């Protein structure tokens, strides 16, 4: 089963993302976008990654389990919303490169 998740991470850590956006297949992360407060974008899939972004090696927790942690606000999104984030991350790296 495929699903898409966007998680707001509420913190003030300069070098950590504020948005975590994942494509998940059978509880495994297969693509991820991370967006930072300063506008940087990083991404990862099974073939490549940028910055410090990497796919989780453990099964993804449920949205309810993520929501139990007060620093995270998760929401399910649709494939189109994920694809926009994915394309934006790739475009950001092309523009910065």
N, C-alpha and C positions, 0 to 999 in steps of 0.2 A: 504494500500500500504506500502511495506517495502522498506527502503532505508538505506544507510550507509554513514556516514559523518566523515571526519577527519579534525580537525581544529587545525592549529598552532596558539598558543597564544604567541605573542611577548611581553615579559616583562622581568624584572630582579628580580622578587619576588621569593625568595628561596623556600617558602612553597606552591607555586602554580604550577600546572602542565603546561607544555609547549605544550603538545598534548592532545586533547580531541577527543575521538573516540567513536562514537555512532551508535547503531542500533536503528532505528526509525520505528515505526509502526503507521500509521494513525496520524502522527505528535506528537506521544508520544514516549519519550525515553524509551526503554525497557532493554537495556544493555549499559553500558558505561565503557570505559577504560580511565584512566588518566595516563600520563607518565610525569615524572619530569625530570628536567635538570640533576639531579644526578643519573638518571637511575632507580629510584623507579617506581613501577607500582602499581596502585590501580584500583579496579573495583567495579561495582555495577550492580545488576539486581533486579528483584522484590523480590528475596528471601534473598539476602545477599549483604554486601558491606564491603570494606576494607578501612582503612584510613578515610579520610573525604569525599570520593567520594559518591555521591548519585545521583539518577535519578532526572531529572528536574520534577517539579510538574506542570509546565506550558507547553502549547504546544510549540514545537520546532519552532523557526523562520525559515524562508526560507534561503537557501544558499545565496541569494542576500542580505537579511537583515543582515546576519552575516557579509558578505563581506563589508558592509557599515561602519563597525567599523574598524578603521585602525589597531587596535592591533590584529585583527583576520584575518587569511588566511584560508578559508574553501575550501574543495574539496570533491566531491563525490568519494566514493571508492566502490569496489564490496564486496560481502559477504565473499569471500575468504580472502581478505585483513583484514576485520574485525575479522574473526575467528582466523587468525594468531595473531593479537593483543590480542584477548581475551585469547587464550591459553598461550601466553607469560606472560600475567599478572598473570594468575593462577599459572603458573610454577614459576614465580618470588617469589610469596608468599610462595609456598611450599619450595623453596630453602632457603628463609629467615626465615621461621618458625621454 
